[in-house]
Amino acid sequence: MKCAIYGAGSLGTIMGAYLTKNGFPIELVNRNVKHVEALQKKGAHITGTVDFSTPVNAILPDQMQGPYDIIFLMTKQLHNPEVVTMLKPKLADDGVIVTLQNGIPEPGIAEIVGEDRTIGCTVEWGATMTEPGVCELTSDPDSLSFHMGGMQGISGESLEKVKKVLEYMCPVDLEDNLIGARWSKLLINATYSGLGTVIGGTFGDVAGWKPARKVAVKCMKECIDVAHAGGIEFAPVQGKDITKLFYYNNKAKQKFAEILVPIAMKKHFGIFPSMLQDLLKGKPCEVDAINGVVCEWGRKYGVPTPVNDKIVEIIKKEQNGELKPMLANIQYFEEFYK
């Protein structure tokens, strides 16, 4: 079986290193020449909550030789129309694209390759690239997991094939409710990646700082209200029902949610938001595909989303150079934490 990770940055390099180290050969594809050269010469060095090095098969996109049975897609979804169109002819006749991207990318991918060749997967851990060939795992190793499901028409055989590959790294939960799993991950990203990017900090900085934590709880409530208005049932995250934990309709439950935030996020305090990583590298980030989705659904279903609207506004100002990601930006959310 021939498989590739397309867009093997921080998350993809760690995933590829685990799969390779544990006995499953896979190609790590990235257009960053320095990163690919470092991987080819020295292998992948994984630091952070673990520390190991392993040889990997790293190539540039123009070196891909199909057909591939599975392509794990881990680029930003900003360029999905071009990227997925380019990858489609490289798939085997029964090959699938497994998107591990943020947001809700499956419908757009399915328009290009078909619903019966599109699988969605959420990543329940974080990573940062510290230098070419070196990536930091920022979640506890015992908290690693994937949640995966297919679009309509995906065969059970295809799902099981992908599941077995991913299990070379960590546990995989098969989801009948893929859209619910996507919204659960979207809630986490909108809240912690969104606010982390606003204040220039980690998930732990959001969860551990009282003003940001108060805003975070209100951000989560907006996500839940919007999704419920659209008929979405949230899928559990690592066995936990996040709506029961964090949704509130009175002051006492709101206070409980605020107290619970740092406990629930303890194993992921070190995650450095991917959107913030992009901004610090001078790249456009995915705020429209994360918080922007919440705002879009809010407008569609008549649910106010002032916290997410403000997060989008501030991050776009950071992206345009009008603001810098820093703690002082919490002032723009004063009405939500006072």
NORSULBEL-V497045 format. One record per pair of residues at least 24 apart in sequence whose ideal C-beta (glycine too) atoms are under 7 Angstrom apart, sorted by the first residue. I is the first residue (numbers start at 1). J is the second residue. Records with the same first field share a line. If there is no record, write none. Layout:
BEGIN
I = J, J
END
This chain:
BEGIN
1 = 69
2 = 68, 69
3 = 68, 69, 70, 165
4 = 29, 64, 68, 71
5 = 29, 72, 74
6 = 71, 72, 73, 74, 75, 87
7 = 73, 74, 75
8 = 74
9 = 74, 129
10 = 127, 128, 129, 135
11 = 74, 123, 127
12 = 74
13 = 44, 135
14 = 46, 127, 135, 137
15 = 169
16 = 44, 56
17 = 44, 46, 54, 56
18 = 168, 169
19 = 165, 168, 169
20 = 54, 56
21 = 52, 54
22 = 168, 169
23 = 168
24 = 165, 168
25 = 57
27 = 57, 59
28 = 56, 57, 58
29 = 59, 61, 64
30 = 58
31 = 60, 61
33 = 60
34 = 132
35 = 132, 133
36 = 60
38 = 132, 133
39 = 133
42 = 133
44 = 133
45 = 133, 134
46 = 135, 137
47 = 130, 134, 136
48 = 136, 137, 138
49 = 137, 139, 140, 141
50 = 137, 141
64 = 90
66 = 90, 91
67 = 91, 92, 95
68 = 92, 95
69 = 95
70 = 95, 96, 98, 162, 165
71 = 97
72 = 98, 100
73 = 97, 98, 99, 100, 101
74 = 100, 101
76 = 286
77 = 101, 103, 105, 286, 289
78 = 284, 286
80 = 105, 108, 109
84 = 109, 112, 113
85 = 112
88 = 112, 113
91 = 117
96 = 158, 162
98 = 162
102 = 189, 286, 289, 290
103 = 186, 286, 289, 290, 293
104 = 182, 186, 293
106 = 151
110 = 151
115 = 151, 152, 153
116 = 153, 154
118 = 151
119 = 148, 150, 154, 159, 162
120 = 148, 149, 178, 182
121 = 146, 147, 148
122 = 146, 147, 181, 182, 185
124 = 237, 238
126 = 268, 271, 272
128 = 272, 277
138 = 270, 271, 272
139 = 267, 268, 271
140 = 267
143 = 267, 268
144 = 169, 170
145 = 170, 171, 173, 238
146 = 170, 172
147 = 173, 175, 181, 235
148 = 172, 174, 175
149 = 174, 175, 176, 178, 181
150 = 178
175 = 235
177 = 233, 235
179 = 232
180 = 232, 233, 234, 235
181 = 235
183 = 227, 232, 234
184 = 234, 235, 237, 242
186 = 223, 290, 293
187 = 220, 223, 242
189 = 290
190 = 219, 223, 290, 291, 294, 308
191 = 216, 219, 220
193 = 273, 274, 275, 290
194 = 219, 290, 291, 311
195 = 219, 311
196 = 273, 276
197 = 273, 275, 276, 279, 315, 325
198 = 311, 314, 315, 325, 329
199 = 325, 326, 327, 329, 330
200 = 276, 325, 326, 327
202 = 269, 270, 271, 272
203 = 265, 268, 269, 271
204 = 265, 269, 270
207 = 261, 262, 265, 269
208 = 262
211 = 330, 337
212 = 330
213 = 258, 261
214 = 258, 336, 337
215 = 307, 333, 336, 337
216 = 261
217 = 246, 254, 257, 258, 261
218 = 307, 336
219 = 307, 308
220 = 246
221 = 247, 248
222 = 294, 305, 307, 308
223 = 294
225 = 303
226 = 294, 297, 298, 301, 303, 305
229 = 301, 303
230 = 297, 301
275 = 315
276 = 325
279 = 318, 319, 325
284 = 319
285 = 315, 319
287 = 312, 315, 316
307 = 336
END
